[in-house]
């Protein structure tokens, strides 16, 4: 087990990345654990609407392509110092906002009215104390922040590709 300040004593470079909510191609096998953009798209395709919990849920999302670029930069450039880095964009997006993006893309693609595509349901009691309501990558270094951008646009593009 290493602590962040132990890295200075190592002879090799050690870079650790904390992945935040990753979304993008290749997550179809995840089922219930797939990203919210994918889950909401599946809800639209199977039920015709999205159920969104009535609680405020904000999470930091990062597209898998951006994450791949970040990993490549971290391990190939030699410019990244030893350390533990948050791999996220540093700007959370709410589940309600993602539902709105999904509804808009779905309605445009299928030429249907956007109204009624998103419904609000109560958060089940069994999730009240087990649910993560907020994630945000803090202290995101510039070499990561420069790659993790335009997440709302990337979410919309991803949803469109799934449809």
C-alpha positions as a printed Julia matrix, in Angstrom:
163×3 Matrix{Float64}:
   0.0    0.0     0.0
   1.41   3.36   -1.05
   0.47   6.83    0.13
   0.74   9.81   -2.21
   3.9   11.11   -0.49
   5.62   7.68   -0.76
   6.1    8.2    -4.51
   9.18  10.36   -4.02
  11.09   7.35   -2.65
  10.47   5.13   -5.7
  12.95   4.61   -8.51
  10.2    4.21  -11.11
   7.47   6.59  -12.13
   4.09   5.75  -10.57
   0.9    7.35  -11.86
  -2.51   6.42  -10.52
  -5.77   7.64  -12.05
  -9.1    7.76  -10.23
 -11.76   7.22  -12.88
 -14.99   9.13  -12.47
 -18.26   8.04  -14.11
 -17.03   6.7   -17.45
 -19.46   6.55  -20.37
 -19.13   5.61  -24.03
 -18.93   2.76  -26.49
 -18.17  -0.69  -25.12
 -20.3   -0.7   -21.98
 -23.22  -2.78  -23.23
 -22.09  -5.74  -21.09
 -22.44  -3.72  -17.86
 -26.23  -4.14  -17.64
 -27.59  -2.38  -14.54
 -24.13  -0.89  -13.89
 -23.91   0.9   -17.26
 -23.59   4.68  -17.27
 -26.66   6.86  -16.8
 -26.58   8.09  -20.43
 -26.73   4.47  -21.61
 -29.37   3.46  -19.04
 -31.59   6.41  -19.93
 -31.28   5.57  -23.63
 -32.26   1.96  -22.89
 -35.27   3.2   -20.88
 -36.43   5.24  -23.88
 -35.97   2.3   -26.22
 -37.71  -0.28  -24.02
 -40.28   1.68  -21.98
 -40.72   4.8   -24.11
 -39.83   7.1   -21.21
 -37.18   7.72  -18.54
 -37.8    7.4   -14.8
 -35.64   9.89  -12.9
 -35.37   9.88   -9.12
 -36.85  12.95   -7.43
 -33.59  13.59   -5.57
 -30.86  15.9    -6.86
 -28.12  13.65   -8.21
 -25.03  15.25   -9.74
 -22.09  13.28  -11.03
 -18.86  13.97  -12.83
 -18.83  12.11  -16.17
 -15.94  11.45  -18.52
 -16.12   9.97  -22.02
 -14.13   6.77  -22.53
 -12.27   8.29  -25.52
 -11.08  11.18  -23.33
 -10.04   8.71  -20.66
  -8.0    6.73  -23.18
  -6.19   9.91  -24.23
  -5.53  10.75  -20.59
  -4.11   7.29  -19.91
  -1.93   7.53  -23.01
  -0.67  10.98  -21.95
   0.03   9.79  -18.4
   2.06   6.77  -19.37
   3.72   7.73  -22.64
   4.7   11.37  -22.37
   7.09  11.24  -19.43
   5.81  14.71  -18.52
   3.37  13.53  -15.87
   4.85  13.4   -12.39
   4.38  10.62   -9.88
   1.05  10.94   -8.17
  -2.61  10.15   -7.86
  -4.83  12.11  -10.23
  -8.58  12.53  -10.54
  -9.64  11.62  -14.09
 -12.88  13.54  -14.48
 -13.91  16.88  -15.91
 -14.5   18.61  -12.57
 -18.03  19.69  -13.51
 -20.91  17.45  -12.4
 -24.02  17.01  -14.55
 -27.38  16.2   -12.96
 -29.37  13.11  -13.81
 -32.28  15.41  -14.65
 -30.11  17.24  -17.17
 -28.94  13.98  -18.76
 -32.57  12.83  -18.96
 -33.41  16.08  -20.74
 -30.54  15.58  -23.19
 -31.66  12.0   -23.87
 -35.28  13.06  -24.35
 -34.28  15.81  -26.79
 -32.05  13.51  -28.87
 -34.7   10.75  -28.84
 -37.51  13.11  -29.86
 -35.45  14.59  -32.71
 -34.3   11.21  -33.98
 -37.78   9.65  -33.8
 -39.8   12.76  -34.67
 -41.89  12.53  -31.47
 -42.91  15.11  -28.89
 -40.34  15.52  -26.13
 -43.09  16.08  -23.54
 -43.75  13.05  -21.37
 -40.46  11.33  -22.14
 -39.15  12.06  -18.63
 -41.07  11.2   -15.45
 -40.01  11.66  -11.85
 -40.24   8.87   -9.29
 -39.37   8.68   -5.61
 -35.99   7.3    -4.65
 -36.68   3.86   -3.15
 -36.14   3.65    0.6
 -33.62   0.84    0.22
 -31.35   3.26   -1.7
 -31.71   6.26    0.63
 -28.52   5.56    2.59
 -26.68   3.65   -0.13
 -26.91   6.01   -3.08
 -24.17   8.36   -4.21
 -25.79  11.77   -4.78
 -22.73  13.8    -5.75
 -19.37  13.14   -7.36
 -16.92  15.69   -8.65
 -13.27  15.36   -9.59
 -11.43  17.96   -7.55
  -8.01  19.4    -8.3
  -8.05  18.14  -11.89
  -4.65  18.9   -13.44
  -4.58  20.87  -16.7
  -3.32  17.91  -18.74
  -6.52  16.06  -17.8
  -8.9   19.05  -17.87
  -7.81  19.89  -21.43
  -9.05  16.49  -22.62
 -12.19  16.09  -20.5
 -14.32  18.8   -22.15
 -17.73  19.24  -23.81
 -19.31  16.45  -21.79
 -22.91  17.5   -22.47
 -22.2   17.44  -26.2
 -20.41  14.09  -25.87
 -23.34  12.68  -23.89
 -25.76  13.83  -26.63
 -23.54  12.32  -29.35
 -23.24   9.05  -27.41
 -27.01   8.8   -26.95
 -27.53   9.49  -30.65
 -25.06   6.73  -31.54
 -26.96   4.3   -29.29
 -30.26   5.13  -30.94
